[in-house]
Amino acid sequence: MSRVRRGTKARERRKKILKQAKGYRGGQSKLFRTAVERVHRALAYAYRDRRVKKREFRTLWIARIGAASRLHGLNYSRFMAGLKKANVVVDRKILADLAARAPETFARYVDLAKSH
């Protein structure tokens, strides 16, 4: 069986990890073993936080919709229930954006929710 020289593949592997670790403090961006640990941890955090981001944005949208609907004399739950009864299918992201950027349009949605 012939001998396998792994120089180029090993170097590519190390370079890939060290490139991902660029910008980390101290040896974490220079030393391969610590860079591997940091990069793996960073990837784990990134995976987790892509899911957490969805939760956090939903709570932000709900807070904005609630604040805007209270200005028109309706709390969040009654506002959303009124929209559901009126068969209005607008997601929270759009409603929060309307509340911030187009208050007159949001007021029409509130009136619609109040009438139902």
N, C-alpha and C positions, 0 to 999 in steps of 0.2 A: 504494500500500500504506500502510495506516495505521501510525502510530507506536505501539509498545508501551511502556507505562510499567511498569517492573518493581519499583517501590518496595515494594509490600506483599509480593510473593513473596520478594524478596531479604531483606527484614527477617525474614520468617518463617524462612527458611533459616538466617540468622545466629543468630536467637534459639534455634532448635533446637540448634545446635552449642554455643552458650554455656551453654544449660541443661544439656547433657550434661557440660560442663566445669566445672560448679559444684563448688567445693571444691578445685580444683587450686590450686597455689601461684602467687602473683604474677600475671604477665601471662598465664599459661597459662589463666586463667579469665576474663580481661578482654579480651585482644586476639584478634580473630577468627582471624587467620592461625596464630598459635601454638596457639590452642585447637583448630583443625582438626587440626593435627599430633598433638597430645596425645590427642584423642578417637579418631583413627584408630588410633594405637598402642595405646590402651587397649582398643579393640574387638578388635584383633588378639590381644592378650594374653588377653582373655576367651575368645575362640574357641579358642586353643591350650590354655588351662588347663582348659576344660571337658573336654577329652580327657585331659589329664594327671591330673586328679582321679580318673578311673576307675582309672588305673594305680596311683596312690598308695594308694587305698582297698583295692585288691586285695592289695597288698603288706602293708598293715596287718592285714587279715583273716588272711592266711597266717601272719604273725608271731604273732598272738594264738592261732590254732588250734594252731600248732606248740608254743608255750609251754604251753598247757593240756594238750595230748596228752602232752608229755614228763613232766608231773606224774603221769600215769597209766602211765608206762613205755612209751610208744610214740612214735616220731618222726613227723613230719608226713607223710612220703611213705608210710610203712606204714599210718598211720591212714587216709589218703585212699584208698589201694589197698584196704584192708579194707572201707571203706564201699562202694566201687565193686563189690567182689565180693559184698557183701551186698545189692546192688541198692537202696541207700539214695540217694535223690536229694534232697539238701539242699545248697543253695549255701553258699559260703564266708561270705557276709555273715551268714546265719542261724547258722551254726556258730560264728562269732566272737562273735556276740551271746549265744548260749547259754553259751559258755565264760566270758564275763564276768558274765552275770546269773543263769544257772541252772546252776551247776557239776554238780549231781546229775543233771540231764538229759544234760549233755555226757558225764558218766561212763558213762551207759548207751550212748551212741553209741560210746564208746571200747571198752566191753565187746563190743559188737556187731562192731566192726572187728577186735578181737582174735580173736573166735571164727571169723572167716572168714580 
